[in-house]
Amino acid sequence: MLIGELSRRTGVSQRLLRYYEQQGLLISRRDSNCYRSFDEDAVTTVRQIRALLAAGLSTQVIAKVLPCANGELPELDLCPTVVVEIRRELAEMDDRIDTLRRRRGTLAGYLTLDA
């Protein structure tokens, strides 16, 4: 299928699909007319990418875990690469949450000074 059809079927812009391809997340081939052509499974791959992005993963991490993804949700096989990456991402997320809580406390403290 051409990139326009993939865009229509997934709701993802052609520009973003080209970005996914550039990041190595999506594979296309060039037809004789030099148009990008995608296999049918590209629809599932794009939906997996979108779900993993929504979970907070970067495209660099998605590139590592995507080979272990199954289905559109996706379901991840807990291969060693996935376990390592997810644990690292969770630790980084926890650090960001802690930082946000401290910053929130500081900001809330300014309001109590005014009262």
Backbone hydrogen bonds in HBPLUS format (Angstrom, degrees):
<---DONOR---> <-ACCEPTOR-->    atom                        ^
c    i                          cat <-CA-CA->   ^        H-A-AA   ^      H-
h    n   atom  resd res      DA  || num        DHA   H-A  angle D-A-AA Bond
n    s   type  num  typ     dist DA aas  dist angle  dist       angle   num
A0038-PHE N   A0001-MET O   2.68 MM  37  5.10 165.5  1.70 150.0 154.7     1
A0005-GLU N   A0002-LEU O   3.11 MM   3  5.49 122.0  2.46 106.6 119.7     2
A0006-LEU N   A0002-LEU O   3.09 MM   4  6.43 161.1  2.13 154.1 159.9     3
A0007-SER N   A0003-ILE O   2.88 MM   4  6.04 152.7  1.95 144.6 152.2     4
A0008-ARG N   A0004-GLY O   2.98 MM   4  6.25 159.2  2.03 144.6 149.8     5
A0009-ARG N   A0005-GLU O   2.89 MM   4  6.09 160.5  1.92 153.2 158.5     6
A0010-THR N   A0006-LEU O   3.04 MM   4  6.08 137.7  2.23 141.8 151.4     7
A0011-GLY N   A0007-SER O   2.74 MM   4  5.47 138.7  1.91 148.1 157.4     8
A0017-LEU N   A0013-SER O   2.97 MM   4  6.31 154.4  2.03 149.4 157.3     9
A0018-ARG N   A0014-GLN O   2.91 MM   4  6.20 153.7  1.98 150.1 156.5    10
A0019-TYR N   A0015-ARG O   3.02 MM   4  6.34 146.9  2.13 140.8 150.4    11
A0020-TYR N   A0016-LEU O   2.88 MM   4  6.22 158.4  1.93 152.0 156.9    12
A0021-GLU N   A0017-LEU O   3.00 MM   4  6.25 153.5  2.07 143.4 150.8    13
A0022-GLN N   A0018-ARG O   2.85 MM   4  6.10 155.2  1.91 145.0 152.2    14
A0023-GLN N   A0019-TYR O   2.88 MM   4  6.16 144.6  2.01 149.2 159.1    15
A0025-LEU N   A0020-TYR O   2.89 MM   5  5.20 151.6  1.97 164.8 157.1    16
A0024-GLY N   A0021-GLU O   2.98 MM   3  5.10 156.9  2.04 105.7 112.9    17
A0029-ARG N   A0037-SER O   2.97 MM   8  5.31 155.4  2.03 144.6 152.5    18
A0037-SER N   A0029-ARG O   2.78 MM   8  5.31 142.2  1.92 157.1 166.7    19
A0031-ASP N   A0035-TYR O   2.94 MM   4  5.45 163.7  1.96 154.7 158.0    20
A0034-CYS N   A0031-ASP O   2.82 MM   3  5.03 158.6  1.87 116.4 119.5    21
A0042-ALA N   A0039-ASP O   3.05 MM   3  5.62 163.5  2.08 117.3 122.4    22
A0043-VAL N   A0040-GLU O   3.33 MM   3  6.26 161.9  2.36 124.1 125.9    23
A0045-THR N   A0041-ASP O   3.06 MM   4  6.36 161.6  2.10 149.3 154.9    24
A0046-VAL N   A0042-ALA O   2.86 MM   4  6.03 162.2  1.89 150.5 153.9    25
A0047-ARG N   A0043-VAL O   3.10 MM   4  6.35 159.5  2.15 146.6 152.3    26
A0048-GLN N   A0044-THR O   2.85 MM   4  6.12 149.6  1.95 150.1 159.2    27
A0049-ILE N   A0045-THR O   2.89 MM   4  6.17 161.1  1.93 152.8 157.7    28
A0050-ARG N   A0046-VAL O   2.93 MM   4  6.19 164.7  1.96 153.2 156.7    29
A0051-ALA N   A0047-ARG O   3.02 MM   4  6.17 157.2  2.08 143.3 149.1    30
A0052-LEU N   A0048-GLN O   2.92 MM   4  6.14 160.9  1.96 154.8 159.9    31
A0053-LEU N   A0049-ILE O   2.86 MM   4  6.07 153.0  1.93 151.9 159.9    32
A0054-ALA N   A0050-ARG O   2.94 MM   4  6.12 154.2  2.01 143.4 150.6    33
A0055-ALA N   A0051-ALA O   3.05 MM   4  6.31 130.8  2.30 135.9 148.7    34
A0057-LEU N   A0052-LEU O   3.14 MM   5  5.80 159.6  2.18 158.1 152.9    35
A0056-GLY N   A0053-LEU O   2.92 MM   3  5.19 155.6  1.98 106.8 114.5    36
A0062-ILE N   A0058-SER O   2.88 MM   4  6.14 163.1  1.91 154.0 159.6    37
A0063-ALA N   A0059-THR O   2.97 MM   4  6.07 150.0  2.06 140.0 146.7    38
A0064-LYS N   A0061-VAL O   2.90 MM   3  5.19 131.1  2.14 103.1 116.7    39
A0065-VAL N   A0061-VAL O   3.04 MM   4  6.45 149.2  2.14 151.0 160.4    40
A0066-LEU N   A0062-ILE O   2.77 MM   4  5.49 150.0  1.86 157.2 160.6    41
A0068-CYS N   A0065-VAL O   2.88 MM   3  5.51 152.6  1.96 120.8 129.5    42
A0069-ALA N   A0066-LEU O   3.02 MM   3  5.08 167.5  2.03 116.0 116.7    43
A0077-ASP N   A0068-CYS O   2.78 MM   9  5.19 171.6  1.78 160.3 160.4    44
A0070-ASN N   A0075-GLU O   2.71 MM   5  5.12 151.3  1.79 152.0 162.0    45
A0075-GLU N   A0070-ASN O   2.76 MM   5  5.12 178.5  1.76 158.8 159.1    46
A0079-CYS N   A0077-ASP O   2.80 MM   2  5.57 139.8  1.96  99.5  90.2    47
A0082-VAL N   A0079-CYS O   2.95 MM   3  5.47 120.5  2.32 115.7 129.7    48
A0083-VAL N   A0079-CYS O   3.17 MM   4  6.47 163.7  2.19 158.8 163.7    49
A0084-VAL N   A0080-PRO O   3.07 MM   4  6.23 172.2  2.08 154.3 156.0    50
A0085-GLU N   A0081-THR O   3.02 MM   4  6.14 168.5  2.03 150.1 153.8    51
A0086-ILE N   A0082-VAL O   2.83 MM   4  5.90 170.5  1.84 160.0 162.7    52
A0087-ARG N   A0083-VAL O   3.00 MM   4  6.05 164.1  2.03 149.5 154.4    53
A0088-ARG N   A0084-VAL O   3.01 MM   4  6.17 158.2  2.06 146.8 153.2    54
A0089-GLU N   A0085-GLU O   2.87 MM   4  6.08 159.8  1.91 149.5 155.4    55
A0090-LEU N   A0086-ILE O   2.86 MM   4  6.04 158.3  1.90 150.6 156.4    56
A0091-ALA N   A0087-ARG O   3.00 MM   4  6.20 158.2  2.04 147.2 152.7    57
A0092-GLU N   A0088-ARG O   2.99 MM   4  6.26 160.2  2.03 150.1 155.3    58
A0093-MET N   A0089-GLU O   2.86 MM   4  6.04 154.3  1.93 147.3 155.0    59
A0094-ASP N   A0090-LEU O   2.86 MM   4  6.09 157.9  1.91 149.6 155.3    60
A0095-ASP N   A0091-ALA O   3.04 MM   4  6.31 154.1  2.11 145.1 151.8    61
A0096-ARG N   A0092-GLU O   3.00 MM   4  6.32 155.1  2.06 146.4 152.9    62
A0097-ILE N   A0093-MET O   2.88 MM   4  6.16 155.5  1.94 151.7 158.7    63
A0098-ASP N   A0094-ASP O   2.92 MM   4  6.16 161.8  1.95 150.8 155.4    64
A0099-THR N   A0095-ASP O   2.99 MM   4  6.23 158.8  2.03 147.9 153.6    65
A0100-LEU N   A0096-ARG O   2.92 MM   4  6.15 160.2  1.96 148.7 154.0    66
A0101-ARG N   A0097-ILE O   2.89 MM   4  6.16 154.4  1.95 151.4 158.6    67
A0102-ARG N   A0098-ASP O   3.02 MM   4  6.30 158.7  2.07 149.8 154.9    68
A0103-ARG N   A0099-THR O   2.96 MM   4  6.22 163.6  1.98 152.5 157.2    69
A0104-ARG N   A0100-LEU O   2.81 MM   4  5.96 155.2  1.87 146.7 154.2    70
A0105-GLY N   A0101-ARG O   2.92 MM   4  6.12 157.7  1.97 147.1 152.9    71
A0106-THR N   A0102-ARG O   2.99 MM   4  6.28 153.9  2.06 147.8 154.7    72
A0107-LEU N   A0103-ARG O   2.95 MM   4  6.25 164.9  1.97 153.2 156.5    73
A0108-ALA N   A0104-ARG O   2.81 MM   4  6.01 165.5  1.83 155.6 160.0    74
A0109-GLY N   A0105-GLY O   2.92 MM   4  6.02 143.1  2.06 138.8 149.0    75
A0110-TYR N   A0106-THR O   3.30 MM   4  6.71 137.7  2.49 141.9 151.6    76
A0110-TYR N   A0107-LEU O   3.08 MM   3  5.31 131.8  2.32 101.3 113.4    77
A0111-LEU N   A0108-ALA O   3.08 MM   3  5.30 127.4  2.37 100.3 113.4    78
A0112-THR N   A0108-ALA O   3.29 MM   4  6.73 146.5  2.41 145.6 154.4    79
A0113-LEU N   A0109-GLY O   3.18 MM   4  6.45 140.4  2.34 143.3 153.4    80
A0114-ASP N   A0111-LEU O   3.26 MM   3  5.28 133.2  2.50  94.7 106.3    81
